[in-house]
Amino acid sequence: MAGLVIAFKDFNPFAGIWASDWVGFAHFARIFEDDEVIRVLWNTINIALLQILVAFPVSIVLALMLNEVRNGTYKRFVQSMVYLPHFLSWVVVAGIFTVFLRGEGLINTVLGSWFGIEAIPFLTDPAFFKPLITLQIIWKESGWGTIIFLAALAGVNTSLYEAAVIDGANRWRQLWHITLPSIRGVIVIMFIIRLGNVLDLGFEQIFLMLNPFNMDTGNVLDTYVYFKGIQQGDVSFATAVGMFKGAVGLVLVVIANRIAKRFGEDGLY
């Protein structure tokens, strides 16, 4: 952690961390002055919002669906299938999507031979980048994300469902008035944790899907730090960007936690 002092210095690898000149908050000021950083930050926020609004609820819906399955063997089989992508590396996931979505890939082959549609540039058209990244997150991590929600569902008092059946409540009423309120606290906590990583999209996934055609749309803070800090050697500025990400995550967690407590939830702390 002491190495973060680089963000406040004009780091010189020959002089070392402590002998490098102090520049104060100059690198942090560059974050808001550089047009490229603003664009990269906007890309990061857009993808993060897509993941929160689209990918995060998928785990909840999937857990609710699995909870309704009464056949134990079938339920365990489905759980295994949706957990499996989590154990694949992003290199494998990117390879699978590339094979399916490239110009002569399976998807375009089917669209062309069956429907007469010209090849769609899924991998090079910037308009497809953000939905594609979100789809990868859903496919790879949604199944794994159901574990905590299924554990919360297992703790719901079954007598509540029995009383609801006696009162004439159907499955949808039971879901709305018993199941969701019972796991609302867990959903809030997981949402707060997710907000803490709102600017941390993961370097590997984005980097593997980037190419010269979608760079303007797909370059995010994680990859920007790599290009700026490693390839161009601007270590101090890259460290400042990393600290900025952490500070934003901390502020969002504190705000979300206070809002949760205002509405009567336990919150994260």
N, C-alpha and C positions, 0 to 999 in steps of 0.2 A: 504493500500500500504506500510505503514511503516513496516509491518510484513515481507516484502520481505527481510529484513536484515538478516533473518534466513539463507538465502542462503550463506551468508558470515561468518557464525558462526558455531561452533560445538554445535548445539542446545541441551540443557539439560532441559527437562521439569520441573525438580525440582528447577533449578536455575532461570529459566525464560529466556525470549528472550534477555534482555539487559545484564544480568549477565553471559550469556554463552560466551565461549572463541571465539575470532576472529580467523578465519583460512584463510581469504582473498579469493582468487580464487581457493582454493584447490578442492572444490566440482565441480567447472566448469571444472577443469583439468581432473577429474575422468570421465567426459562425453566422452572424447576422448581417455581415457586410458583403460576403461572397455570394453572388447569384447562384453559383453552382451548388453551394451548401444549402441554400434555400430550396432549390429544386430537389435535391437529394432528401432533405428533411420532409418536403411535401410528399414525395414518393413513399417514404417510410410511414408517414401518418396514414396515407391512403390504404396501403397494404395492411397496416395494423388494424385499421377500422374494419376492413373487410374480414379479417380473421376473427375479430371480436364479435361482429354482428352476424356473421355467417357461420364460421367454423366452430366457435364456442358453443352456440346452441345445439349443434349437431350431436355433440356428446351427450347432452341432456336428453334430447329426443331419442337417441339410440338406446340409452339406459332405460328410459321409460318403456320403450318397445320390448327390450329384452326382459324387463321385469314382468311383462304381461304373458310371456311364453310359459306355458304350463308343462310342456314336454321337456323333461330334464335333459335327455340325450340330445335333442335338437337344439336346446338352449346352449349347452356346452359346446356343441359343434359351431354354432353361429358365433359365440364368444371367441372361440379359437381363431376363426377366420378373420374377424374384425381386429383381433389383437395382433395378428401376424405381421401386417405391414409396419408396425412400430419397430420391429427388430431388423428391418432392412435399412441399410445406410442410405444417406441422401444420394450417394453416387449411383447406387442401384436404382433408386426411385427416378432420378433424372434420366438414367439410361432407358428405363421402361417407357417413360413418357416420350422420350425422343424417338424410340423405335415406333411407337404407335402414332405419333403426331407429325413426324417429318413429312416432307413432300411426297415421298413414295412409300410412306408408312401404311399401316393397316387401316386407319381411319379414312385417310384420303383415298386409298384403294377401294374401299367399300363405297364411299360417297361417289367416286367416279364410275365404277363398274355397275353399281345398282341404281343410282339416281342421276347419273350423268352430270354431276357437279364437279366443277374444276377444283384442282388441288387448293386447299386453304392453307395459307402460311401461318399455322398455329405458332410455330417457334420463332418466327421472324417479325410478325406483325405486332407492334407495340400494344395494340388494343387487346390482345389475348394474354399479355404477360401477367397482369395482376389476377384475373380470374383463374389462370392456370396455376399460379402459385397457391392461391386459396384452395383450389381443388386438390392439389398435392397434400396440403396440410390436412384437409378433411379425410382423404383416403388413408394417409399414414398414421395420423394421431388421434382421430375421433374414437376409434375402438379402444385405444389405451386410456383415453380420457374418461371412459365410462366406468372405470374401476371404482373410483371414489364415489360416484353417484350411485352405483349399484350397491356399494357398502352402506350408503346412507339409506337407500330404499329398503335394505334388509332389516334396518332398525325401526321401521315404521310399525306401530302397534296394530296387529291384525284385527284386534277387537273393534277398531274404528271402521274397518271395512265391513265387518259383520253387522255392526249397528246401521251402517249406511244401506246395506242390502235390505235389512228389515224395514227401513224407512222408504224403500223403493228407489234408491239411487242406482242409476245404470253405471257402466264402466267409465263413461266420460265424466259424469258427476263425481265419482269417486276419485278420478284422476285430478280434477280441478279443485275439489274441496278438501281432499285428504293427502294425496300423494305429493302434489307440488308444494303445499304449505309445509309439509313435514320435512322436505329437503331444501326449503328456501334458504335456510342459514348456510348450508354447504354451498349452494349456488352462489350466494353473496361472497363467501370467503374465496372461492375459486375465481370469481370475477375480479376481486380486489387483487389477488395474486397475479392474475393475467394483466391487469393494468400496470403493475409494477414492471412488467417486461414489454410494455407497449412499443418501445422503440428498438427492442432487441428481437429482430425478426429471424436471426440465425444467418450466419455468414455463408455456410456451405450450400444450403439450398439455393439461395439467390445467386451466388457466384456461379454455380453449375448451369443455371438457366440463362445467364447473361450472354449476349452476343452483340456485335456492333450495331445490329438493327434495333434492338430494344434497350440499349444502354441508357438513353435519356429517360425512359419510363421505369426501368428496372433497377437502376443504381440506387441503393439505399445507404443508410449510415454505416452499416456493417461493412459493406463492400467498399464504400468510399474511404473508410479508415484504412483498409488494406491498400487500396490504390495510392492513397496520399502518404500513408505512414511507411509502408514497406517498399512499394515500387519507387516512389519519389523521394523517400527519405525524410519526409517532414514529420518526424516523430512527435514533436511537441504539439503540433496542431492536431494530429490524430489522437493523442492522449486527451487533449481538451475536448474533442468531440465525444470521446468515450465517457469522460466525466459529466458532460452535459446530458448524455443519455441517462446516466445513473441518477442525476439530480431530478430530471423530469419524471422518471419512474418513482422516485421517493415522494415527490409532491403529489402525484396522482394517487399513490397508495394512501397517503395521509388524508387527502380530500375524500376519496371513496370510503375510507374507513369511518370518517366522521359522518358522512351522509348515511351510511348503513346504521350507525348508532342512533341517528336522529329518527330513523324509521323503526327503531326497536330491535334491530338485529344485534348479535354479539360482536360482529366485526372481526378483524384479524387480530387485534390486540386491545 
